[in-house]
């Protein structure tokens, strides 16, 4: 089954109040609360585009796939790329690292940002 996993992106981006964030990027109050709580089945193309632009991601990045019981050979399916990934609490993970490791990670992130902008 395909589903959206927006909480993963909110956590990764340090967004602690998703509904407020969604209203800031143009969602109505009701839509923002529904999306933030996961009380929705689909997103309009307009909302999907707003999310992707704000989170700097693709629609595929926002979705996950859990194969149903009737799926034969799920490992061979192209949807396998959308399988959920265990998300580490990034803030606590980084806070648990020694200072020198934090500096190494910061340097790697800076390098990735430079390479990504080329």
Residue frames as a rotation matrix with the C-alpha (Angstrom) as fourth column:
UNK 1
0.580 0.815 0.000 0.00
0.815 -0.580 0.000 0.00
0.000 0.000 -1.000 0.00
UNK 2
-0.412 -0.659 0.630 1.28
0.629 -0.705 -0.326 3.43
0.659 0.262 0.705 -0.89
UNK 3
0.681 0.598 -0.422 1.00
0.728 -0.489 0.481 6.17
0.082 -0.635 -0.768 1.71
UNK 4
0.392 -0.512 0.764 2.46
-0.086 -0.848 -0.524 9.55
0.916 0.139 -0.376 2.51
UNK 5
0.422 -0.326 -0.846 4.96
0.904 0.223 0.365 9.87
0.069 -0.919 0.388 5.35
UNK 6
0.473 -0.174 0.864 5.29
0.156 -0.948 -0.276 13.59
0.867 0.266 -0.422 5.94
UNK 7
0.990 -0.068 0.123 6.28
-0.135 -0.208 0.969 13.30
-0.040 -0.976 -0.215 9.60
UNK 8
0.450 -0.880 0.155 9.65
0.840 0.475 0.261 11.93
-0.303 0.012 0.953 8.55
UNK 9
-0.059 -0.463 0.885 10.34
0.757 -0.598 -0.262 15.10
0.650 0.654 0.386 6.58
UNK 10
0.711 0.344 0.614 9.04
-0.113 -0.805 0.582 17.38
0.694 -0.483 -0.534 9.30
UNK 11
0.912 -0.400 -0.093 11.37
0.214 0.270 0.939 15.72
-0.351 -0.876 0.332 11.81
UNK 12
0.187 -0.897 0.400 14.37
0.977 0.214 0.024 15.86
-0.107 0.386 0.916 9.47
UNK 13
-0.094 -0.156 0.983 13.79
0.514 -0.853 -0.086 19.56
0.853 0.497 0.160 8.84
UNK 14
-0.857 -0.277 -0.434 13.30
0.505 -0.292 -0.812 20.33
0.098 -0.916 0.390 12.53
UNK 15
-0.519 0.769 0.372 9.67
-0.407 -0.606 0.684 21.34
0.752 0.203 0.628 12.01
UNK 16
-0.985 0.082 -0.149 8.10
0.170 0.475 -0.863 20.91
0.000 -0.876 -0.482 15.43
UNK 17
-0.276 0.936 -0.218 4.71
-0.053 -0.242 -0.969 22.44
-0.960 -0.256 0.116 14.55
UNK 18
-0.788 -0.133 0.601 3.77
0.523 0.371 0.768 20.96
-0.325 0.919 -0.223 11.16
UNK 19
0.216 0.943 0.251 0.30
0.966 -0.169 -0.196 22.56
-0.142 0.285 -0.948 10.97
UNK 20
0.575 -0.080 -0.814 1.74
0.115 -0.977 0.178 26.02
-0.810 -0.196 -0.553 11.53
UNK 21
-0.524 -0.847 -0.087 4.45
-0.062 -0.065 0.996 25.34
-0.849 0.527 -0.018 8.96
UNK 22
-0.534 0.386 0.752 1.89
0.821 0.447 0.354 24.15
-0.200 0.807 -0.556 6.41
UNK 23
0.615 0.763 -0.198 -0.17
0.708 -0.645 -0.286 27.32
-0.347 0.035 -0.937 6.90
UNK 24
0.218 -0.634 -0.742 2.99
-0.117 -0.772 0.625 29.41
-0.969 -0.049 -0.242 6.39
UNK 25
-0.811 -0.576 0.099 3.56
0.004 0.164 0.986 27.77
-0.585 0.801 -0.130 3.00
UNK 26
-0.773 0.498 -0.392 -0.01
-0.626 -0.502 0.597 28.35
0.100 0.707 0.700 1.85
UNK 27
-0.687 0.586 -0.430 -2.25
0.493 0.810 0.317 25.59
0.534 0.006 -0.845 3.18
UNK 28
0.089 0.780 0.620 -5.61
-0.417 -0.536 0.734 26.60
0.904 -0.324 0.278 4.61
UNK 29
-0.332 -0.197 0.922 -5.98
-0.942 0.013 -0.337 26.07
0.054 -0.980 -0.190 8.35
UNK 30
0.575 0.654 0.491 -8.23
-0.670 0.721 -0.177 23.02
-0.470 -0.227 0.853 7.90
UNK 31
0.848 -0.318 -0.424 -6.00
-0.163 0.605 -0.780 21.44
0.504 0.730 0.461 5.25
UNK 32
-0.109 -0.955 0.274 -2.91
-0.633 -0.146 -0.761 22.11
0.767 -0.257 -0.588 7.34
UNK 33
-0.160 0.104 0.982 -4.38
-0.941 0.286 -0.183 20.40
-0.300 -0.953 0.052 10.40
UNK 34
0.848 0.511 0.141 -5.62
-0.434 0.822 -0.369 17.43
-0.304 0.252 0.919 8.37
UNK 35
0.632 -0.680 -0.373 -2.27
-0.171 0.347 -0.922 16.93
0.756 0.646 0.103 6.65
UNK 36
-0.240 -0.771 0.590 -0.26
-0.793 -0.195 -0.577 17.44
0.560 -0.606 -0.565 9.86
UNK 37
-0.038 0.324 0.945 -2.37
-0.850 0.486 -0.201 14.80
-0.525 -0.811 0.257 11.63
UNK 38
-0.940 -0.337 0.042 -2.28
-0.254 0.779 0.573 12.40
-0.226 0.529 -0.818 8.69
UNK 39
-0.227 0.945 0.236 -6.05
0.246 0.290 -0.925 12.67
-0.942 -0.152 -0.299 8.24
UNK 40
0.211 0.279 -0.937 -6.04
-0.824 -0.464 -0.324 12.68
-0.525 0.841 0.132 4.46
UNK 41
0.583 0.047 0.811 -6.15
0.261 0.934 -0.242 10.14
-0.769 0.353 0.532 1.65
UNK 42
0.205 -0.498 0.843 -4.68
0.973 0.009 -0.232 12.20
0.108 0.867 0.486 -1.16
UNK 43
-0.177 -0.326 -0.929 -3.05
0.347 -0.904 0.251 15.55
-0.921 -0.278 0.273 -1.82
UNK 44
0.904 0.428 -0.008 -3.98
0.172 -0.379 -0.909 17.89
-0.393 0.820 -0.416 -4.61
UNK 45
0.368 -0.799 0.476 -1.22
0.866 0.108 -0.488 18.54
0.338 0.592 0.731 -7.14
UNK 46
0.424 -0.162 0.891 -1.09
-0.106 -0.986 -0.129 22.12
0.899 -0.040 -0.436 -5.82
UNK 47
0.843 -0.087 0.530 -0.51
-0.534 -0.036 0.845 20.97
-0.055 -0.996 -0.077 -2.23
UNK 48
0.772 -0.581 0.256 1.98
0.555 0.814 0.172 18.34
-0.308 0.009 0.951 -3.35
UNK 49
0.324 -0.651 0.686 3.96
0.607 -0.414 -0.679 20.96
0.726 0.636 0.261 -5.25
UNK 50
0.592 -0.067 0.803 3.94
-0.489 -0.822 0.292 23.33
0.641 -0.566 -0.519 -2.25
UNK 51
0.906 -0.237 0.352 5.28
-0.190 0.515 0.836 20.56
-0.379 -0.824 0.422 -0.02
UNK 52
0.607 -0.698 0.380 7.96
0.792 0.567 -0.224 19.51
-0.059 0.438 0.897 -2.47
UNK 53
0.329 -0.475 0.816 9.16
0.269 -0.781 -0.563 23.08
0.905 0.404 -0.129 -2.99
UNK 54
0.655 -0.012 0.756 9.17
-0.628 -0.564 0.536 23.85
0.420 -0.826 -0.377 0.74
UNK 55
0.765 -0.321 0.558 10.89
-0.260 0.638 0.725 20.59
-0.589 -0.700 0.404 1.74
UNK 56
0.066 -0.747 -0.661 13.17
-0.984 -0.158 0.079 20.49
-0.164 0.646 -0.746 -1.33
UNK 57
-0.588 -0.175 0.790 12.11
-0.187 0.979 0.077 16.97
-0.787 -0.102 -0.609 -2.26
UNK 58
-0.805 0.364 -0.469 10.20
-0.446 0.153 0.882 15.00
0.392 0.919 0.039 -4.89
UNK 59
0.248 0.953 0.172 6.75
-0.914 0.171 0.367 13.40
0.321 -0.249 0.914 -4.56
UNK 60
0.390 -0.165 -0.906 8.50
0.029 0.986 -0.167 10.01
0.920 0.039 0.389 -4.31
UNK 61
-0.690 -0.723 0.033 10.39
0.030 -0.075 -0.997 11.27
0.723 -0.687 0.073 -1.26
UNK 62
-0.536 0.561 0.630 7.08
-0.834 -0.467 -0.294 11.91
0.129 -0.683 0.719 0.50
UNK 63
0.524 0.814 -0.251 5.70
-0.794 0.573 0.201 8.42
0.307 0.094 0.947 -0.10
UNK 64
-0.591 -0.615 0.522 6.33
-0.735 0.678 -0.033 4.98
-0.334 -0.403 -0.852 1.33
UNK 65
0.138 0.595 -0.792 5.28
-0.771 0.567 0.291 1.53
0.622 0.570 0.537 0.18
UNK 66
-0.475 -0.142 0.869 4.40
-0.674 0.693 -0.255 -1.44
-0.566 -0.707 -0.425 2.32
UNK 67
-0.725 0.209 -0.656 3.70
-0.479 0.532 0.699 -4.49
0.495 0.821 -0.286 0.16
UNK 68
0.203 0.889 0.411 0.39
-0.979 0.186 0.081 -6.18
-0.004 -0.419 0.908 0.81
UNK 69
-0.029 -0.156 0.987 0.04
-0.444 0.887 0.127 -9.89
-0.895 -0.435 -0.095 1.53
UNK 70
0.715 0.446 0.539 -0.90
0.239 0.568 -0.788 -10.60
-0.657 0.692 0.299 -2.09
UNK 71
0.663 -0.544 -0.514 2.22
-0.745 -0.543 -0.387 -9.02
-0.069 0.640 -0.765 -3.61
UNK 72
0.905 -0.385 0.180 4.39
0.403 0.912 -0.073 -11.69
-0.136 0.138 0.981 -5.19
UNK 73
0.100 -0.986 0.133 8.14
0.990 0.085 -0.116 -11.18
0.103 0.143 0.984 -4.82
UNK 74
0.911 0.362 -0.198 8.02
0.390 -0.911 0.130 -7.65
-0.133 -0.196 -0.972 -3.32
UNK 75
0.202 -0.922 -0.331 11.83
0.225 -0.285 0.932 -7.33
-0.953 -0.262 0.150 -3.45
UNK 76
-0.542 -0.398 0.740 11.66
0.763 0.136 0.632 -7.35
-0.352 0.907 0.230 -7.26
UNK 77
0.486 0.827 0.283 9.08
0.874 -0.454 -0.173 -4.55
-0.014 0.331 -0.944 -7.45
UNK 78
-0.260 -0.532 0.806 10.12
0.554 -0.766 -0.326 -1.06
0.791 0.361 0.494 -8.54
UNK 79
0.573 0.571 0.589 8.10
-0.172 -0.618 0.767 0.26
0.802 -0.540 -0.256 -5.61
UNK 80
0.531 -0.464 -0.710 10.74
0.803 0.544 0.245 -1.33
0.272 -0.699 0.661 -3.36
UNK 81
-0.478 -0.750 0.457 12.58
0.589 -0.660 -0.467 2.01
0.652 0.046 0.757 -3.60
UNK 82
-0.168 0.524 0.835 9.76
-0.436 -0.799 0.414 3.53
0.884 -0.294 0.362 -1.56
UNK 83
0.271 0.223 -0.936 10.07
0.623 0.701 0.347 1.13
0.734 -0.677 0.051 1.38
UNK 84
0.929 0.123 0.349 10.13
-0.160 -0.717 0.679 2.92
0.333 -0.686 -0.646 4.76
UNK 85
-0.077 -0.986 -0.150 13.52
0.265 0.125 -0.956 3.69
0.961 -0.113 0.252 6.23
UNK 86
0.410 0.151 -0.900 14.08
0.905 0.060 0.422 3.70
0.118 -0.987 -0.112 9.97
UNK 87
0.383 -0.198 0.902 14.44
0.102 -0.962 -0.254 7.33
0.918 0.189 -0.348 10.99
UNK 88
-0.265 -0.562 -0.783 16.90
0.917 0.103 -0.385 8.23
0.298 -0.820 0.488 13.70
UNK 89
0.859 0.411 -0.305 16.12
0.497 -0.813 0.303 11.15
-0.124 -0.412 -0.903 15.96
UNK 90
0.390 -0.759 0.521 18.74
0.596 -0.223 -0.772 13.31
0.702 0.611 0.366 14.28
UNK 91
0.441 -0.195 0.876 18.99
-0.498 -0.865 0.058 15.94
0.747 -0.461 -0.479 17.02
UNK 92
0.806 -0.113 0.581 19.58
-0.509 0.370 0.778 13.38
-0.303 -0.922 0.241 19.78
UNK 93
0.800 -0.542 0.258 21.92
0.598 0.751 -0.279 11.39
-0.042 0.377 0.925 17.55
UNK 94
0.318 -0.694 0.646 24.07
0.282 -0.582 -0.763 14.44
0.905 0.425 0.010 16.82
UNK 95
0.517 -0.074 0.853 24.02
-0.708 -0.597 0.377 15.52
0.482 -0.798 -0.361 20.46
UNK 96
0.930 -0.148 0.337 25.38
-0.113 0.756 0.645 12.11
-0.350 -0.638 0.686 21.45
UNK 97
0.686 -0.697 0.208 28.45
0.570 0.338 -0.749 12.49
0.452 0.632 0.629 19.22
UNK 98
0.085 -0.750 -0.656 31.83
0.799 -0.342 0.494 13.78
-0.595 -0.566 0.570 20.38
UNK 99
0.474 0.109 -0.874 32.60
-0.101 -0.979 -0.177 17.35
-0.875 0.173 -0.453 19.29
UNK 100
-0.524 -0.774 -0.355 35.19
-0.467 -0.088 0.880 16.32
-0.712 0.627 -0.316 16.69
UNK 101
-0.686 0.361 0.631 32.70
0.628 0.731 0.265 13.96
-0.366 0.579 -0.729 15.01
UNK 102
0.413 0.856 -0.310 30.16
0.579 -0.510 -0.636 16.79
-0.703 0.083 -0.707 14.84
UNK 103
0.131 -0.457 -0.880 32.72
-0.487 -0.803 0.344 18.92
-0.864 0.383 -0.327 13.01
UNK 104
-0.863 -0.433 0.259 33.37
-0.037 0.566 0.823 16.10
-0.503 0.702 -0.505 10.54
UNK 105
-0.237 0.869 0.434 29.65
0.882 0.380 -0.278 15.77
-0.406 0.317 -0.857 9.85
UNK 106
0.516 0.392 -0.762 29.28
0.146 -0.917 -0.372 19.54
-0.844 0.081 -0.531 9.41
UNK 107
-0.375 -0.742 -0.555 32.15
-0.539 -0.313 0.782 19.50
-0.754 0.593 -0.282 6.90
UNK 108
-0.850 0.107 0.515 30.51
0.399 0.769 0.500 16.63
-0.343 0.631 -0.696 4.98
UNK 109
0.202 0.979 -0.024 27.19
0.794 -0.177 -0.581 18.46
-0.573 0.099 -0.813 4.93
UNK 110
0.311 -0.165 -0.936 28.85
-0.283 -0.956 0.074 21.64
-0.907 0.242 -0.344 3.65
UNK 111
-0.763 -0.640 -0.090 30.59
-0.318 0.251 0.914 19.63
-0.562 0.727 -0.395 0.93
UNK 112
-0.539 0.652 0.533 27.31
0.766 0.643 -0.010 17.98
-0.349 0.403 -0.846 -0.05
UNK 113
0.447 0.705 -0.551 25.62
0.407 -0.709 -0.576 21.40
-0.796 0.033 -0.604 -0.26
UNK 114
-0.115 -0.587 -0.801 28.38
-0.575 -0.618 0.536 22.66
-0.810 0.522 -0.267 -2.56
UNK 115
-0.935 -0.262 0.241 28.19
-0.001 0.679 0.734 19.55
-0.356 0.686 -0.635 -4.76
UNK 116
-0.235 0.940 0.247 24.40
0.819 0.328 -0.471 19.74
-0.524 0.092 -0.847 -4.84
UNK 117
0.434 0.414 -0.800 24.43
0.058 -0.899 -0.434 23.34
-0.899 0.142 -0.414 -6.08
UNK 118
-0.606 -0.725 -0.328 26.60
-0.328 -0.148 0.933 22.49
-0.725 0.672 -0.148 -9.12
